[in-house]
Amino acid sequence: MVYFTFMAKPKITKNYFLSLTFLGVLVGSTAMGFGVQYTLAGKVAPGTFAANTNISFQDAEQAQEDLSAFLDEFEEGSIDIVYKNSMYRFGLDDLGLTLLKTDTVESIPVIKPVASLLSIDDTVLGGKEIGAQFDFDQEQMEANLAAKIINLNVAAEEPRITWNSALEDFEFTEEQTGWEADLDGFTSQLTTQITAFNLDSIEITANELIPSVTKAELEAQKDDLTDQLTQNIDIFTEEENWEINWLQNLHLLDFEPVYDPIKGPLIDVQVDQDLMQQHLEQYIAPKVEIAAEEVTILVADDGHISFDGTAVHGLGIDYTTFYEYLNYALNNGLARVEIPIAQTQAKVYVPAELRELGITELVADGYSSFYGSPYNRIHNIRTAIERFDGVLIAPGEMFSFGDQLGVVDGSTGYAKELVIKEGETLPEYGGGICQVSSTLFRAIMFGGFPINERRAHSYAVSYYAYPLGWGLDATVYPPAVDLKFTNDTENHILMEAYTDGYLATFKFYGTKDGRAVSTDGPYISNRAGAPPAIYEVTSELAPGEIEQVDSAHSGFTASWNRQVTYPVGHHLYPDGAIQEEPIISPYTPWPAKYLVGEGTEGYE
């Protein structure tokens, strides 16, 4: 206990009543003479106490000096804390306490001079207990308590379940009670004592923590646990399937006691994530995971954009979700669990000048196969796709395939190949360019960009059925038939376009704006068989010769549904939006066509 040293008087004294009597005399005297008012100026107000000491009517400056000296001594004091029959000594700073000495000293009420009989200072009425003012850091206090009092909080220990491989049986350990310090009660008592300049010892009480289950309750479930683990689980992807025999792989499992409010004490079976991940990485991941690939985008001095590599998103096991699935299956008797596969992002390295335009990541892609195409068609595809590599599309710009493609004839490097034109399939410069426009259309569609103009082919062409099915093609015949879309993002879009073997690919680089795209299809309707074959007699063929110039194609309609979901805060839809759009591709039944030499008989 620390006491004031500058005035050791009891709280209620004879002098106090004499002081009040003196005050009454002075007040009375004031009524008879104005000058007496000034006799109390600069004194401590009556009824003022600090640390159980009456400091009424002391000279205010002297009282403040004495209190300041007392606070310096008090600040160096300590408090003994008793916990679990042991004593620990802490300084005020160890307990997160910082005395505000100036604020405390200035809280002493001082009588001020009065200007008239009608303006008596309220402090003359007195009656104040001076308390210590301080800042308190509870987080610091709790950290220092825990550092010094090692057993401040001891968690209750649930009984543990382990598998003894030597005995081939489960073993159970005893539960242990714990305790938790009542720091709220301690904090309340501590701050009350410090306010009263009291450094008496404080005892921290502890609340007992009881385990939720007992060893006996778990041992009663051992047979059920064994039966539960005899159920093997198949884990699978679309292409692969593996079976886990739990009784032969108990090292992969942890057993946790839990208390269910409805079912009571239970043994919760969980996979050991570290060991299971090692198992997956060794035996399963190599068969299902695909590493992401990176691209470096280069800008030459003349502004030409080129690509070193190409961005390819990878595929990896979503381990966190998989463990959730597996644990649920273990504890609910499920026999099959699909391994969730998540996309891993490709890395894109971009120079500053393109990054300023918003070119930061892969935002969409599309591809198609032209395997089995004749030489001239392959040549035209590779020639045309180069026109789109490294092209920038500004925010808000509507892009035209035909405008970017330019002139298509022999002078621009194209060869003649079959095209669908005016109800016929004829050789013409650029035949096969529709493979390029169809590939671009897929990047547009799956990227969620607005489609301004697109037309399906007159009949179903087998090249465009791979790999997702019919209805994802786009024919072009500039300027009459074009493919157009709008970059409705807030940043530029950079196109990478190339062929690799017989695979055509478009990739869009930009900045994702949070839109999510989902598609489903194709849905096939309006099926119709091919019409009867058409035979055209020509003098260019000898009698008896027949030449097929067009193939038969069945007719049908292929439909896709595209849904684009825009998040709240999107620059186009501040409140968010969901836009659904059908992609309809009506394919006309198409007859086979033959040229027949004059004089040929029985060709029909």
C-alpha positions as CSV (number, residue, x, y, z in Angstrom):
1,M,0.0,0.0,0.0
2,V,1.4,3.4,-1.0
3,Y,0.3,6.5,0.9
4,F,0.7,10.2,0.4
5,T,3.8,11.3,2.3
6,F,3.1,15.0,2.2
7,M,0.0,15.0,4.5
8,A,-0.8,12.0,6.7
9,K,-4.2,12.9,8.1
10,P,-7.3,10.7,8.4
11,K,-10.1,11.1,5.9
12,I,-12.6,12.6,8.4
13,T,-10.9,14.9,11.0
14,K,-11.6,17.6,13.4
15,N,-9.7,20.0,11.1
16,Y,-12.2,19.2,8.4
17,F,-15.1,20.4,10.5
18,L,-13.1,23.4,11.5
19,S,-12.4,24.0,7.8
20,L,-16.1,24.0,7.0
21,T,-16.7,26.3,10.0
22,F,-13.9,28.6,8.7
23,L,-15.5,28.5,5.2
24,G,-18.8,29.5,6.7
25,V,-17.1,32.4,8.5
26,L,-15.4,33.4,5.3
27,V,-18.6,33.2,3.3
28,G,-20.3,35.3,5.9
29,S,-17.5,37.8,5.9
30,T,-17.7,37.9,2.1
31,A,-21.2,39.3,2.4
32,M,-19.8,42.1,4.5
33,G,-16.7,42.7,2.4
34,F,-15.8,41.9,-1.2
35,G,-12.0,41.7,-0.5
36,V,-12.4,38.5,1.6
37,Q,-13.2,36.5,-1.5
38,Y,-9.6,36.5,-2.5
39,T,-8.4,34.8,0.7
40,L,-9.4,31.3,-0.8
41,A,-8.0,31.8,-4.3
42,G,-5.2,29.3,-5.2
43,K,-6.2,26.9,-2.5
44,V,-7.3,23.2,-3.0
45,A,-11.1,23.0,-2.8
46,P,-12.6,21.7,0.4
47,G,-13.5,18.0,0.7
48,T,-10.7,17.0,-1.6
49,F,-9.0,13.6,-0.9
50,A,-6.1,11.7,-2.6
51,A,-4.9,8.3,-1.5
52,N,-7.0,8.6,1.7
53,T,-5.5,11.9,2.5
54,N,-7.4,15.2,3.0
55,I,-5.7,17.9,1.0
56,S,-8.4,20.5,1.4
57,F,-7.3,24.2,1.5
58,Q,-3.6,23.3,0.9
59,D,-1.7,25.6,-1.4
60,A,-2.6,24.3,-4.8
61,E,0.9,24.5,-6.3
62,Q,2.4,22.8,-3.3
63,A,-0.3,20.1,-3.4
64,Q,0.4,19.5,-7.1
65,E,4.1,19.2,-6.5
66,D,3.6,16.7,-3.7
67,L,1.1,14.6,-5.8
68,S,3.6,14.6,-8.7
69,A,6.3,13.3,-6.4
70,F,4.0,10.7,-5.0
71,L,3.1,9.5,-8.6
72,D,6.8,9.1,-9.4
73,E,7.1,6.8,-6.5
74,F,3.8,5.0,-7.2
75,E,4.9,4.4,-10.8
76,E,7.8,2.4,-9.6
77,G,5.7,0.2,-7.4
78,S,4.6,-3.4,-8.1
79,I,1.7,-5.8,-7.4
80,D,1.9,-9.4,-6.2
81,I,-0.4,-11.7,-8.1
82,V,-1.4,-15.0,-6.6
83,Y,-2.5,-17.8,-9.0
84,K,-2.8,-21.5,-8.2
85,N,-1.1,-21.0,-4.8
86,S,1.9,-19.3,-6.4
87,M,2.9,-15.7,-6.2
88,Y,4.3,-13.5,-9.1
89,R,5.4,-9.9,-8.9
90,F,4.6,-7.5,-11.8
91,G,5.5,-3.9,-12.4
92,L,2.7,-1.5,-13.6
93,D,4.2,-1.4,-17.1
94,D,4.2,-5.3,-17.1
95,L,0.5,-5.1,-16.6
96,G,-0.1,-2.7,-19.5
97,L,-0.5,0.3,-17.2
98,T,0.8,3.7,-18.1
99,L,0.2,6.5,-15.6
100,L,-1.0,9.8,-17.0
101,K,0.7,11.8,-14.3
102,T,0.0,15.3,-15.7
103,D,-3.7,14.5,-16.2
104,T,-3.9,13.2,-12.6
105,V,-2.2,16.2,-11.1
106,E,-4.3,18.7,-13.1
107,S,-7.5,17.0,-11.8
108,I,-7.0,18.6,-8.3
109,P,-9.8,21.2,-8.0
110,V,-8.4,24.7,-7.2
111,I,-10.5,27.6,-6.0
112,K,-10.4,30.5,-8.4
113,P,-10.9,34.3,-7.6
114,V,-14.4,35.5,-7.9
115,A,-15.5,38.7,-9.6
116,S,-18.5,39.5,-7.4
117,L,-20.8,38.2,-4.7
118,L,-22.9,36.6,-7.4
119,S,-20.1,34.6,-9.0
120,I,-19.0,32.2,-6.3
121,D,-16.8,29.4,-7.8
122,D,-18.4,25.9,-7.7
123,T,-15.1,24.5,-6.4
124,V,-15.7,26.3,-3.1
125,L,-18.4,23.6,-2.5
126,G,-15.6,20.9,-2.7
127,G,-16.2,17.1,-2.4
128,K,-13.8,15.3,-4.8
129,E,-11.7,12.1,-4.6
130,I,-8.6,12.3,-6.8
131,G,-8.0,9.0,-8.6
132,A,-5.1,7.8,-10.7
133,Q,-5.6,8.4,-14.5
134,F,-3.9,5.9,-16.8
135,D,-3.8,4.2,-20.2
136,F,-4.4,0.4,-20.1
137,D,-3.2,-2.1,-22.8
138,Q,-5.1,-5.3,-22.0
139,E,-3.4,-7.2,-24.8
140,Q,0.0,-6.4,-23.4
141,M,-1.1,-7.4,-19.9
142,E,-2.4,-10.8,-21.0
143,A,0.7,-11.5,-23.0
144,N,3.0,-10.7,-20.1
145,L,0.8,-12.8,-17.7
146,A,1.0,-15.8,-20.0
147,A,4.7,-15.4,-20.5
148,K,5.5,-15.4,-16.8
149,I,2.7,-17.7,-15.5
150,I,3.4,-20.8,-17.6
151,N,0.2,-22.6,-16.5
152,L,-2.1,-19.6,-16.8
153,N,-4.4,-21.5,-19.1
154,V,-4.3,-25.2,-19.6
155,A,-6.7,-26.7,-22.1
156,A,-8.7,-29.8,-21.2
157,E,-7.4,-32.9,-22.9
158,E,-9.8,-35.2,-24.6
159,P,-9.1,-38.9,-24.5
160,R,-6.9,-39.8,-27.5
161,I,-7.5,-42.7,-29.8
162,T,-4.6,-44.4,-31.6
163,W,-4.0,-47.6,-33.6
164,N,-1.5,-50.0,-32.1
165,S,-0.2,-51.9,-35.1
166,A,1.6,-54.4,-32.9
167,L,-1.6,-55.4,-31.1
168,E,-3.8,-54.6,-34.1
169,D,-6.2,-52.8,-31.9
170,F,-7.3,-49.3,-30.9
171,E,-6.0,-47.8,-27.7
172,F,-7.5,-45.0,-25.6
173,T,-5.9,-42.6,-23.2
174,E,-7.5,-41.0,-20.1
175,E,-9.1,-37.5,-20.4
176,Q,-7.6,-34.6,-18.4
177,T,-9.4,-31.6,-16.9
178,G,-8.0,-28.1,-17.6
179,W,-8.5,-24.5,-16.4
180,E,-8.8,-21.0,-17.7
181,A,-7.8,-17.8,-15.8
182,D,-10.6,-15.3,-15.1
183,L,-8.8,-12.4,-16.6
184,D,-12.0,-10.3,-16.9
185,G,-12.4,-10.4,-13.1
186,F,-8.7,-9.7,-12.6
187,T,-8.8,-6.7,-15.0
188,S,-11.8,-5.2,-13.2
189,Q,-10.1,-5.5,-9.8
190,L,-6.7,-4.3,-11.1
191,T,-8.1,-1.1,-12.7
192,T,-10.2,-0.3,-9.5
193,Q,-7.1,-0.6,-7.3
194,I,-4.8,1.4,-9.5
195,T,-7.4,4.2,-9.7
196,A,-7.4,4.2,-5.8
197,F,-3.5,4.2,-5.7
198,N,-3.8,0.7,-4.1
199,L,-1.0,-1.8,-4.8
200,D,-2.4,-4.7,-2.6
201,S,-1.9,-8.2,-4.0
202,I,-4.6,-9.7,-6.2
203,E,-5.6,-13.3,-6.7
204,I,-6.6,-14.5,-10.1
205,T,-9.3,-17.2,-10.0
206,A,-9.4,-20.1,-12.5
207,N,-12.4,-21.7,-14.1
208,E,-12.3,-25.5,-14.5
209,L,-12.5,-26.9,-18.1
210,I,-14.1,-30.3,-18.4
211,P,-13.4,-32.6,-21.4
212,S,-16.4,-33.1,-23.6
213,V,-16.1,-36.9,-23.6
214,T,-14.6,-39.6,-21.5
215,K,-12.4,-42.6,-22.3
216,A,-15.1,-45.0,-21.2
217,E,-17.6,-43.4,-23.6
218,L,-15.2,-43.8,-26.5
219,E,-14.2,-47.4,-25.7
220,A,-17.9,-48.3,-26.0
221,Q,-17.7,-47.2,-29.7
222,K,-14.7,-49.3,-30.7
223,D,-16.6,-52.0,-32.4
224,D,-18.6,-49.4,-34.4
225,L,-15.4,-47.7,-35.4
226,T,-13.9,-50.9,-36.7
227,D,-17.1,-51.6,-38.7
228,Q,-17.0,-48.1,-40.1
229,L,-13.4,-48.6,-41.4
230,T,-14.2,-51.8,-43.2
231,Q,-16.1,-49.7,-45.8
232,N,-13.6,-49.0,-48.6
233,I,-13.9,-45.7,-50.5
234,D,-13.4,-45.2,-54.2
235,I,-11.8,-41.8,-55.1
236,F,-12.1,-40.9,-58.8
237,T,-11.8,-38.4,-61.6
238,E,-13.5,-38.5,-65.0
239,E,-10.7,-40.8,-66.3
240,E,-9.3,-42.6,-63.3
241,N,-10.5,-44.6,-60.2
242,W,-8.6,-45.6,-57.1
243,E,-9.8,-47.7,-54.1
244,I,-8.7,-47.0,-50.5
245,N,-8.8,-49.8,-48.0
246,W,-8.8,-47.9,-44.7
247,L,-7.9,-50.9,-42.5
248,Q,-4.7,-51.3,-44.5
249,N,-4.0,-47.5,-44.4
250,L,-4.9,-46.5,-40.8
251,H,-1.7,-44.4,-40.8
252,L,-3.5,-41.9,-43.0
253,L,-6.2,-41.3,-40.4
254,D,-6.6,-39.3,-37.2
255,F,-9.3,-40.0,-34.7
256,E,-10.8,-37.1,-32.8
257,P,-13.3,-37.3,-29.9
258,V,-16.2,-34.9,-30.3
259,Y,-19.5,-34.3,-28.5
260,D,-22.5,-33.9,-30.8
261,P,-25.5,-32.2,-29.1
262,I,-27.9,-34.7,-30.6
263,K,-25.8,-37.9,-30.9
264,G,-23.6,-37.4,-27.8
265,P,-20.0,-38.6,-27.7
266,L,-18.6,-39.6,-31.1
267,I,-15.3,-40.6,-32.7
268,D,-14.7,-38.2,-35.6
269,V,-12.5,-39.8,-38.3
270,Q,-10.3,-37.3,-40.2
271,V,-7.6,-37.8,-42.8
272,D,-4.1,-36.8,-41.8
273,Q,-3.7,-34.1,-44.4
274,D,0.1,-34.1,-44.6
275,L,0.4,-37.9,-45.0
276,M,-2.6,-38.0,-47.4
277,Q,-1.1,-35.3,-49.5
278,Q,2.2,-37.2,-49.8
279,H,0.2,-40.2,-50.9
280,L,-1.8,-38.2,-53.5
281,E,1.3,-36.5,-54.8
282,Q,3.1,-39.8,-55.3
283,Y,0.4,-42.0,-56.7
284,I,-2.5,-39.8,-58.1
285,A,-1.4,-36.3,-58.9
286,P,1.0,-37.3,-61.8
287,K,-2.1,-38.8,-63.5
288,V,-4.5,-35.9,-63.1
289,E,-2.5,-32.7,-62.7
290,I,-1.2,-30.5,-65.6
291,A,1.4,-27.9,-65.0
292,A,0.5,-24.3,-66.0
293,E,2.6,-22.7,-68.8
294,E,3.8,-19.2,-68.9
295,V,4.2,-16.5,-71.7
296,T,6.4,-13.5,-72.1
297,I,5.0,-10.8,-74.3
298,L,7.5,-8.7,-76.2
299,V,7.2,-5.3,-77.9
300,A,9.7,-4.4,-80.6
301,D,10.9,-0.8,-81.3
302,D,8.5,-0.6,-84.2
303,G,5.6,-1.6,-81.9
304,H,5.2,-5.1,-83.2
305,I,4.0,-7.5,-80.5
306,S,5.2,-11.0,-80.3
307,F,4.9,-13.9,-77.8
308,D,7.6,-16.1,-76.2
309,G,5.6,-19.1,-75.2
310,T,1.9,-19.2,-74.6
311,A,-0.2,-19.0,-71.4
312,V,-1.9,-22.2,-70.5
313,H,-3.8,-22.6,-67.3
314,G,-2.9,-25.8,-65.5
315,L,-5.0,-28.3,-63.5
316,G,-4.3,-29.3,-59.9
317,I,-6.0,-31.2,-57.1
318,D,-8.0,-28.9,-54.8
319,Y,-6.6,-30.6,-51.7
320,T,-8.6,-28.5,-49.1
321,T,-12.0,-29.3,-50.7
322,F,-11.0,-32.9,-51.3
323,Y,-10.2,-33.4,-47.6
324,E,-13.6,-32.0,-46.7
325,Y,-15.3,-34.4,-49.1
326,L,-13.2,-37.4,-47.8
327,N,-13.8,-36.6,-44.1
328,Y,-17.6,-36.3,-44.7
329,A,-17.6,-39.7,-46.6
330,L,-15.6,-41.3,-43.8
331,N,-18.1,-40.3,-41.1
332,N,-21.3,-40.8,-43.1
333,G,-20.8,-44.1,-44.8
334,L,-20.3,-42.8,-48.4
335,A,-18.5,-45.2,-50.8
336,R,-17.4,-42.8,-53.5
337,V,-15.7,-39.4,-53.5
338,E,-14.7,-37.4,-56.6
339,I,-11.3,-35.7,-56.5
340,P,-12.0,-32.0,-57.2
341,I,-9.8,-30.5,-59.8
342,A,-9.1,-26.7,-59.8
343,Q,-7.5,-24.5,-62.4
344,T,-4.0,-23.1,-61.7
345,Q,-3.3,-19.7,-63.3
346,A,-0.8,-19.3,-66.1
347,K,1.9,-16.6,-65.5
348,V,2.0,-13.7,-67.9
349,Y,5.0,-11.5,-68.1
350,V,4.2,-8.2,-69.7
351,P,6.3,-5.0,-70.4
352,A,5.2,-1.8,-68.7
353,E,3.8,-0.2,-71.8
354,L,1.3,-3.0,-72.2
355,R,0.6,-3.3,-68.5
356,E,-0.5,0.3,-68.5
357,L,-3.1,-0.8,-71.1
358,G,-4.4,-3.4,-68.7
359,I,-2.7,-6.4,-70.4
360,T,-1.9,-8.5,-67.2
361,E,-3.4,-12.0,-67.5
362,L,-5.1,-14.6,-69.7
363,V,-8.8,-13.8,-69.7
364,A,-10.2,-16.1,-72.4
365,D,-9.2,-18.7,-75.0
366,G,-10.7,-20.8,-77.8
367,Y,-9.4,-23.6,-80.0
368,S,-10.4,-26.0,-82.7
369,S,-8.9,-28.8,-84.7
370,F,-8.5,-29.0,-88.5
371,Y,-7.0,-32.4,-88.5
372,G,-7.7,-34.2,-91.9
373,S,-7.8,-30.9,-93.9
374,P,-6.3,-30.9,-97.4
375,Y,-3.1,-29.1,-98.1
376,N,-4.6,-25.9,-99.5
377,R,-7.1,-25.6,-96.5
378,I,-4.2,-26.0,-94.0
379,H,-2.2,-23.3,-95.9
380,N,-5.1,-20.8,-95.8
381,I,-5.7,-21.4,-92.1
382,R,-2.1,-20.7,-91.2
383,T,-1.9,-17.7,-93.5
384,A,-5.1,-16.1,-92.1
385,I,-4.5,-16.7,-88.5
386,E,-1.2,-14.7,-88.6
387,R,-3.3,-11.6,-89.4
388,F,-4.7,-11.7,-85.8
389,D,-1.6,-12.4,-83.8
390,G,-0.6,-9.4,-81.6
391,V,-3.7,-7.3,-82.4
392,L,-4.9,-4.9,-79.7
393,I,-8.6,-4.1,-79.2
394,A,-9.3,-0.9,-77.3
395,P,-12.0,-0.7,-74.5
396,G,-15.4,-0.2,-76.0
397,E,-14.1,-1.1,-79.6
398,M,-16.2,-3.3,-81.8
399,F,-13.9,-5.7,-83.6
400,S,-14.5,-6.9,-87.1
401,F,-13.0,-10.1,-88.3
402,G,-13.3,-9.1,-91.9
403,D,-11.7,-5.7,-91.4
404,Q,-8.7,-7.2,-89.7
405,L,-8.5,-10.1,-92.3
406,G,-8.2,-7.7,-95.2
407,V,-8.0,-8.8,-98.9
408,V,-8.2,-12.5,-99.6
409,D,-6.8,-13.5,-103.0
410,G,-3.7,-14.9,-104.6
411,S,-1.8,-11.7,-104.1
412,T,-2.1,-12.0,-100.3
413,G,-0.8,-15.5,-100.2
414,Y,-4.0,-17.6,-100.3
415,A,-4.7,-20.7,-102.3
416,K,-8.0,-21.9,-103.7
417,E,-10.0,-24.4,-101.6
418,L,-13.7,-25.3,-101.1
419,V,-16.1,-22.7,-99.7
420,I,-19.8,-22.7,-99.3
421,K,-21.2,-20.1,-101.6
422,E,-24.7,-19.5,-103.1
423,G,-25.9,-23.0,-102.3
424,E,-22.8,-24.7,-103.6
425,T,-19.5,-25.9,-102.3
426,L,-16.9,-24.4,-104.7
427,P,-13.2,-23.8,-104.8
428,E,-12.2,-20.2,-104.1
429,Y,-9.3,-18.3,-102.6
430,G,-9.2,-18.5,-98.9
431,G,-11.2,-21.7,-98.4
432,G,-10.7,-22.8,-94.8
433,I,-10.6,-19.3,-93.3
434,C,-13.8,-20.1,-91.5
435,Q,-11.7,-22.4,-89.2
436,V,-10.0,-19.2,-88.0
437,S,-13.2,-17.3,-87.4
438,S,-14.8,-20.2,-85.7
439,T,-11.8,-20.5,-83.4
440,L,-12.1,-16.8,-82.6
441,F,-15.8,-17.1,-82.0
442,R,-15.1,-19.7,-79.2
443,A,-12.8,-17.3,-77.4
444,I,-15.5,-14.6,-77.7
445,M,-18.2,-16.9,-76.4
446,F,-16.4,-18.4,-73.5
447,G,-14.9,-15.0,-72.6
448,G,-18.4,-13.6,-72.1
449,F,-18.0,-10.8,-74.7
450,P,-21.0,-9.3,-76.5
451,I,-21.5,-11.0,-79.9
452,N,-22.5,-8.3,-82.4
453,E,-22.6,-10.4,-85.6
454,R,-22.2,-14.1,-86.1
455,R,-23.6,-16.7,-88.6
456,A,-23.4,-20.5,-88.5
457,H,-22.4,-22.4,-91.7
458,S,-25.2,-23.4,-94.1
459,Y,-24.6,-27.0,-93.3
460,A,-22.9,-28.9,-90.5
461,V,-19.1,-29.1,-91.2
462,S,-17.3,-31.9,-89.4
463,Y,-14.2,-29.9,-88.6
464,Y,-16.2,-27.7,-86.2
465,A,-17.8,-30.5,-84.1
466,Y,-14.5,-31.0,-82.2
467,P,-14.1,-31.1,-79.2
468,L,-17.3,-29.8,-77.7
469,G,-19.9,-30.6,-80.3
470,W,-21.9,-28.9,-82.9
471,G,-23.0,-25.2,-82.9
472,L,-19.7,-23.4,-82.1
473,D,-18.8,-22.3,-85.7
474,A,-18.8,-18.9,-87.3
475,T,-18.8,-18.6,-91.1
476,V,-17.4,-15.4,-92.8
477,Y,-17.4,-14.0,-96.3
478,P,-16.4,-10.4,-96.0
479,P,-17.9,-8.0,-96.3
480,A,-21.3,-9.7,-96.7
481,V,-20.9,-12.1,-93.8
482,D,-18.7,-11.1,-90.8
483,L,-17.9,-12.0,-87.2
484,K,-18.0,-9.0,-84.8
485,F,-17.8,-8.6,-81.1
486,T,-17.2,-5.7,-78.6
487,N,-14.5,-5.4,-76.0
488,D,-16.8,-4.2,-73.1
489,T,-14.1,-4.3,-70.5
490,E,-12.3,-1.2,-69.1
491,N,-9.0,-2.4,-70.5
492,H,-7.4,-3.3,-73.8
493,I,-7.6,-6.9,-75.1
494,L,-4.5,-8.4,-76.8
495,M,-5.0,-11.3,-79.1
496,E,-2.5,-14.2,-79.5
497,A,-3.4,-16.4,-82.5
498,Y,-1.5,-19.3,-83.8
499,T,-1.6,-22.9,-85.0
500,D,0.2,-25.8,-83.4
501,G,0.1,-28.9,-85.6
502,Y,-3.6,-29.2,-86.5
503,L,-4.8,-27.1,-83.6
504,A,-5.9,-23.5,-84.0
505,T,-5.9,-21.3,-80.9
506,F,-6.9,-17.8,-80.0
507,K,-6.0,-16.3,-76.6
508,F,-7.2,-13.0,-75.1
509,Y,-4.9,-11.2,-72.6
510,G,-6.3,-8.3,-70.5
511,T,-7.7,-7.8,-67.0
512,K,-10.5,-9.9,-65.6
513,D,-13.4,-7.9,-64.4
514,G,-15.1,-10.5,-62.3
515,R,-17.6,-11.8,-64.8
516,A,-18.4,-15.5,-64.7
517,V,-19.4,-17.4,-67.9
518,S,-21.2,-20.7,-67.9
519,T,-22.4,-22.6,-71.0
520,D,-24.4,-25.7,-71.7
521,G,-25.1,-27.5,-74.9
522,P,-25.4,-28.5,-77.6
523,Y,-29.1,-29.3,-77.7
524,I,-30.0,-30.9,-81.0
525,S,-33.5,-30.5,-82.6
526,N,-35.2,-30.3,-85.9
527,R,-33.4,-33.3,-87.3
528,A,-33.9,-33.9,-91.1
529,G,-32.2,-36.3,-93.4
530,A,-30.2,-35.2,-96.5
531,P,-32.3,-34.6,-99.6
532,P,-31.9,-36.8,-102.6
533,A,-28.6,-36.5,-104.5
534,I,-28.3,-34.0,-107.3
535,Y,-26.8,-35.2,-110.6
536,E,-25.6,-32.7,-113.2
537,V,-24.8,-33.9,-116.7
538,T,-21.7,-32.3,-118.2
539,S,-19.7,-32.6,-121.4
540,E,-16.5,-32.2,-119.5
541,L,-16.7,-35.8,-118.4
542,A,-16.6,-38.9,-120.6
543,P,-19.7,-41.2,-120.8
544,G,-19.8,-43.4,-117.8
545,E,-17.7,-41.1,-115.6
546,I,-19.3,-39.8,-112.4
547,E,-17.6,-37.3,-110.0
548,Q,-18.8,-36.3,-106.6
549,V,-18.5,-32.6,-106.0
550,D,-20.4,-32.2,-102.8
551,S,-21.3,-34.5,-99.8
552,A,-24.6,-35.1,-98.2
553,H,-25.3,-33.6,-94.8
554,S,-28.2,-34.1,-92.5
555,G,-30.0,-31.1,-91.2
556,F,-30.6,-30.1,-87.6
557,T,-30.5,-27.2,-85.2
558,A,-27.7,-27.0,-82.5
559,S,-28.5,-24.8,-79.6
560,W,-26.3,-23.5,-76.7
561,N,-27.1,-21.4,-73.7
562,R,-24.6,-18.9,-72.5
563,Q,-25.0,-17.2,-69.1
564,V,-22.8,-14.2,-68.1
565,T,-22.9,-13.2,-64.4
566,Y,-21.6,-9.7,-63.6
567,P,-20.6,-9.0,-60.0
568,V,-21.8,-6.1,-57.9
569,G,-19.7,-3.1,-58.6
570,H,-19.1,-4.0,-62.2
571,H,-18.5,-0.9,-64.3
572,L,-21.4,-1.8,-66.6
573,Y,-23.8,-3.2,-64.0
574,P,-23.1,-1.6,-60.6
575,D,-25.9,-3.7,-59.0
576,G,-24.7,-6.8,-60.7
577,A,-26.5,-8.7,-63.4
578,I,-27.1,-12.0,-65.0
579,Q,-27.5,-12.1,-68.8
580,E,-28.6,-15.2,-70.6
581,E,-28.2,-15.6,-74.3
582,P,-29.1,-18.5,-76.7
583,I,-26.6,-19.4,-79.4
584,I,-28.6,-20.9,-82.3
585,S,-27.1,-22.7,-85.3
586,P,-29.6,-24.0,-87.9
587,Y,-28.0,-26.4,-90.3
588,T,-29.8,-27.0,-93.6
589,P,-30.1,-30.5,-95.0
590,W,-27.7,-30.7,-97.9
591,P,-27.8,-33.1,-100.8
592,A,-24.8,-34.8,-102.3
593,K,-23.9,-33.5,-105.8
594,Y,-22.4,-35.4,-108.7
595,L,-21.2,-34.5,-112.1
596,V,-22.1,-37.1,-114.7
597,G,-20.6,-37.5,-118.2
598,E,-22.9,-37.2,-121.1
599,G,-24.3,-40.6,-122.2
600,T,-23.9,-42.2,-118.8
601,E,-26.8,-44.5,-118.0
602,G,-28.2,-45.7,-114.6
603,Y,-26.4,-43.2,-112.5
604,E,-29.6,-42.3,-110.4
